[in-house]
Amino acid sequence: MREAGRHAIDLVIDRMTTPGSRPPCHAPSPGTLRVALDEPLPEHGTRDLPGLLDHVTERALAEATRLDHSRCFAFVPSTGNFPAVLADALASAYLSVPGAWLVGAGPTQIELTTLRWLKTFLGLPDGHGGLFVSGGSTANLTCLAVARDHRLDGRPQPHARLYCSSQAHPSVAQAAHLLGLTREQLTVLPPDDDLRLDADALARRIGGDRRAGLRPFAVVATLGTTGTGTVDPLDRVADVCQEEGLWLHVDGAHGAAVAGTPRGHHLRNALGRADSLTVDPHKWLFQPYEIGCVLLRRPELLPETFGVARHALDQGYLRPAHPAAPAGEEVNLSDYGPQQSRGLRALKLWLSLKTFGAGAFRRAIEQGADLAEYAAGLVEAHPELELVTPPSLAILTFRYRPRDAPATWDADAAQAHISQRVCADGGAVLLTTTVRGATVLRMCTINPTSTRADVAYVLDLVTRYGRDI
């Protein structure tokens, strides 16, 4: 065990400290991977655990896009960190289950403490609470389930209406579907000229729906859209929700972390007004997958939706671990979300914060935002590049456009071609998105190992391949 354990740690350290020989954008064909990995069930195992670790590392784990590469500017790339990796290993070794207090008292307290730290980091009021989940999709689902139960009395309501912008994350529509809402019950509003949820249009639509006999119950606002990093007008949307008596959920999976920095302090008041909030530490808090977070202004509503006592079919089996009235201040986090069996996701964030301190996280977030502003400056200064959306939460979009574009110039096809060439080049990852119907190049600079030189290198590739078209 010790030999294999030391070898595993060596593999981890090598992975996290060397750039690797493969290009950052790497997606082998299914046929190639089937040949390497699709083998029969091993009836008799091998005792060569170090060899198996080498095999699975080389043949499977390394055969993927390297999201932590300093020139991976696609998606919302994070880096992970070494203490967090150790935390995941420890949590697995101890079979840590922060579900019922009887089963996982210590792990539960670690989660509660880490939740309190995260609230403090974001500047949320003391009364907020919640739990860690797999990611933003599950967090959005969890929060909207509570919104449905609290605002609609937990019953199917064919006239219920949920509101969001067309720029909201697809998981919002997925959550609505899983909660039994039809697509007609999810009202998707066009954004304003700045790609934000239009609060005035929202208020008008809610009023019109009420007059039509419908029942509005919740609004989803976004703090950092995935395409452009746009922040909805949270305070104004909160005003509308307060006036109309609607639940306000803020999807801050990417952007909420900025509230922990000086440049994001202005967001804190609005976040405190939201009924629920999604945060993804595996994005801008630099944690390895998976760890998302649910935070509610009234966390006592979570057990009303998910509590075991409400849903248990066989009271006998679960009663010892889930008494009707937990002793003292005992908390059963399995009553707060959809999972009974829960891993200790919080430990990675706990150990990261203890190791580096919150200040290091604040500085790393600021660095990513500063790098996006630097990239935007280079784009604006270049005669062949056009800034489409300004940097917001370390995301910017831009296009390549030649100085004398011919009449036949297909700008959308050009951006897609440039993205493909950049990725195929082997030195960077840069993908496209759609803004106002146009294909654009998108850059997200949250990786704290990325440098100005990395940004300049990628923009040079863009112009080089653009000129080849």
N, C-alpha and C positions, 0 to 999 in steps of 0.2 A: 504493500500500500504506500509506504513512504517513497519508494523508488518511483512509482507511477505518479504520486502526488507531486514530487519535485519536478518530474518531467512535464506534467501539466502546467505547473507554474512557469517553467521555462518557456513553454509554448506561448503562454499568455503574454509574458514579458517581451518575447521576440515579436509577437504580433503587434503589441502596443508601442514598441520603440523603433521599429524599422518600417520603411515605406513599402516594402514588399516588391517582388519582381513583376507581379501582374499589374496591368493597367487598372486604374480605379473603376472604370466602367467595364464590367466583366459579366457576361451572361452566356454561358455555354449552351449549346443546343440540348434539347431534351434527350436526343439520341445519345449524345456523348455521355451525359450523366447516367442514363440507364445502363450503358455498358459498364461504367465504373462502379455503380452503386446498387443496381437492382439485382440482388442476388437471392438465392433461396434462404428460407428460414434456417439459421444455424442450429442444428440439433445438438451438436457438441461444440462447446465454445473453446476459445483459445485462452491460455493464461498470459499471453503476451499483451498485457494492457498498455504498456508504453508504445508498442508497435501499433495497436489499434488506435491510440490517440494520434499518432503520426498519420495513419491512413485516413481517418475521418477529417483531420485538419486539412490535409493536402487535397483529398479527393472531393470533399463536400464543403466544409466551412470556407475555404479559400476561394471556392468557385462562386463568387458573388460580387456584386458591386461594393466597393469599399467606401461605405458612407462616412467614415472618419478621415478620409484622405483630405489633405489640405486644399486640393483643387476639385473636390466634389462640391459643387455649388448647386446641385439639384435637390429637389424635395425639401425637407427641413432637416438637414444633416446634423447629427450630434456626434460626440466623440466617445462617450463613455469615460470611465476613469478607473484606475487600478483599484483603489479602495472599494469601489462599487462592485467590481468583479469578485473580489474576495468576500464581500458581504453576501453575494448571491450563493457562493459556495458554502459559506458557513450556515446560512439559512437552510440550505438543502441538507447539509450534514446533520443538523439538529432537528430536521423534520418540523420546522417552525410553522405553526398554524395559528395565526391571530384571528381565530373565529370565536369560539367560546372561551370565556375566561378560565374555566376549569381545565381546558386543554392547553391553552397558550397564554398564560398570564403575562410572562415576561415579554414575549413577542407583541402582545397587544399593547403593553405600555410603551414599547418602542414606537409602535405605529401612532399612538396617541401623542407622544412627545414630538415625533416628527411632523405630525399634522399641525401641532401648535407652532413649531418653528416655521413651517411654511406659511401659516397665517401671519405670523409676525413679519416675515420677509416681505409679504405682499401688502402689509399694512391693513389687514382686515380686522374688524372689531373682535373682541374677545369671544363673543357668543357663537361665532361660526364654528362648524365642525363637519366631519365627514369621514371619508375612508379612502384608501388607495385601491385602484382598480387596474385593469390591464392597460388602458389607454383612453384617448379622447372619445372614441366611439362608444365604449362601455360607459364612460362618464356621462356623455350626453344622454344615452338611453336611461341610465339610472336617475338622473335629474329630471328628465321629462316624465318618467314613470311617477315620481313623487308629485310633480306638477299636475298630472292628470288626476291622481287620487285626491289631492288636496283641493283642486279647483272644480273637479267634476264629480266629487263624492265617490270616486272609484268605480263608477258605472259607465257602460258604453253610452256614448252620447252621439247620435248620428249628426247632430247639428253643431258639434264642437269644432272649433277652429284654432289652429296653431299657425303662427306667423314667423316668417324669416325672409331674408333677402336671397336672391338668386346666387349671391356670392358665398352663402353659407356652405359649410362642409357637407358632403353627401351623407355623412353619418346622421345628420338631422333628419333627412328623409327616411333613412333606414330605421331610425328610432321610431318615427311616427308609424311606419309600417308595422314594426314589431309590437307596438302598443295598440294595434287594432284600428288605427286611423286610416281612412282611405286617402288617396292622393288628392282628392278634392278637398279633404279636410285640412290639408297642409297648404296654406296660402303663401305662395312664393312671390314676393314683390320685386319689381325691377329696382336696381340701385339708382342712386342719384348720380350726378355728373362725376362725383369723386369716388364712385363705386361703393358707396356706403348705403346701409339701410336708410331709406328716406323716412324720417320720423313723422313728417307732416303727412305723407302719403299713408303711412301706417295708421295714424290717428283717423284719417278719413275712411280708410278701409274698415277699421274696427267699427266705427260709427255706422257705416253702411250695412255691415254684416248684422249688427244688433237690430237695426231697423227691419232687416229681412228675416228676423226670427232666428238667427244663428246665435251660437254661444261661444264667443272668443274666450280662451282660457290661458294662453301662454304666448310669449314672444321669445325668439332666440336672436340675440345680438352676438356679433363676432368681434373678438379682440384679436385681430390678426388673421385675415383671410389667407388661405394657403397660396392663392395665386399671386396676390400683390401685397400682402401684409396689411391690408386696409383695416382701419379701426372704425367700427360703427360709432355714431354719436351716442355714446352710452348714457350720458346724463339726460339727454333729451328723450331717448327711448325709455329710460327709467321714469321720467315724468309722465309719459303716455301710459305706461303700465300702472303707475300709481293712480292716475286719474281714472283709469278704466277698471282697476281691480284685477289686473292680469299678473300672472307669474312671469318674472323676467329671468331667463337663463342666459348667462354669458358664456359663450364658447371661447375660452382663452387658452385652448390647448397649446398653441404656439406663443401667443403674445402676452399672456398674463404675467410671465416672469419679469417682464420689463418694469412692472410696478415696484419691483424690489430695488430699482436703480433711481438715481436723481432725475433722469430724463423721463421716468415713468410715474413719478409721484402724483402727477395731476390725475392719474387714472384711479387712484385709491378710493376716492369718495364714491365714484360710480360703481366700483366693484363691491363696496360695502353695501350699496343699495340693492344689488341683485339678489334675488331669492336663491339662486344657485350658480355655481361657477365650475367650469372644467379647466383643469391645469394638467399639462403633460410634462412631468419632470424629465421624461426621456427625449424631450426636445431641447428647450433653451435652459435647462438646468443640468444638461450634460450627463444624464444617466443612461446606462445600457438598457435596452428593451428587456422587459416591459414594465412601465410604471406610469399610470395616469392617476388623477386625483379628482375626487368629488368634494366640493365644499358648499355647505348650505348655511344660509343665515339662521335657519331654524332646524338644526340637525335632528331634533327629536321627531321630525316628520319622517325620517328614513325608516325607523322601525315600524311606523304605521303602515308603510307600504311593503316592507320586506321582512318584518319580524316573523320568526319561526312559529310563534304561537298563533299567528293569523293563518298560516298556510299548512301546518303540520296535519297529516292524515292519520299518523300513528303517534299520539302524544307520548306514549310510553318510552320509545327509544330515545327521543331527544330531550325529554324533560329533565334528566339529571344535569345535563350541560346547559340547559336553557330554562332555569326556574322563572316562574312568572314575575317574581320581584328579585332581581339579582342582589346579592348581599352587598351592603355598603355602596362603594363607588365602582363595583365591578361592571365592566362593559363587555358585551358580546357583539363583536363587530360583524359576525355573520347575520345579525339582525338588521344591519345597516345597508346591505346590498344584496345582489342576486346570487352571490357565491356562498356556499356553506364551507367548502374546502378552499382555503385561501392561503396562498404563499405569502411570506413576509417580504413584500416588495419594499416596504418602508426602510428596511435595514440598509439598502444601498445608499439611499439619500441621507440617512442618519450618519453613516460612516463617512460619506463624502463631506458633509457639513462639519463633522467633528475634525476631520483631517485637514481640510483646507480653510474652513471658516467662511461665513456668509460673504465677507468682503471680497474674497477671491471670485465668488460667483457673480457678484455685482460688477466687478471689473471685467470679467470675461463677457458678460452680456453687453456692457458698454462698448467693449472692443469690437464685437460683431456689428453693432449699430454704426460705429465710426467707420468700419471698413466698407459698409454699404454706401455710406456717404462719399467715401473716397472713390469707390467704383463709379458712382453717379457722376462725380466730377470729371473723371476720365472720359466717360461716355459723352458728356455734354461738350467737352473740349475737342472731341474727335469729329472731323468733318463727315465721316462715313457712318457714324453711329447716332442713333436718335433715342433719347430717353422717353419712354412711354409712360411709366408711372414712377414717381420719385421714390426714394428709399423710405420704407416704412417697416419698422420692426425687422430691420436687416434684410429686407427683400426689395429688389428693384426689378423692373422689366425694361427692355430696350430692343431695338431692331437695328439690323445692318441695312443701310441704304446707300448705294453708290452715289457719288457726286452728280453724275449725269445719267440717271436711271433711264433706260430706254422705255418707250411706250409699252413694250411687251413685258416689262419687268413684273414678275409675279412675286410680290413681297412675302406672301405667306409661305409659298414653296421655298423661297430662299432661306427663310429663318429655319424651317425644318431641315433643309439640306445642311446648313451650317451646324446645327445641333448634332446631326448624325456624323458629320466629319470631325467635329471636336471630340466626340465620344470615341470614334474609331481611331483617332490619332493616338490614344492611349495615355494622354497626359492629364486629362481633366474630364469632368462630367458637367454638362450644361444642357438642360432640356428646355422645351418650349411650354407655353401656356397660351390661353386665349384671353385677350383683353378687348372688350367692346367689339367682339367679332373678328378681331385680327390676331394672327399668330405672332407671338413675340418670344424673345429669349428671356429667360427668367434666371435670376441669380440670388441665392440665399447665402449670406456670409456669416452664419452664427458660429462656425467652427473656430474655436480660439487658437488653433494652430495655423489657420490661414493667414497669409501675409499680403501686404500690398504687392509684392512681387508676384504672388500667385494670381491675384486679380489682374494685374497687367499682362501676365502670360496668357491668361484665358482670353482677354479682350484682343490681344494680338492674334491669337488663333482665329477668333471670329472675323476679324478684318481680312486675314490672309485667305481664309476659305470663302469669304464673301466675294473677294476679288476674283476668285477662280471660277465663279459661276458664269 
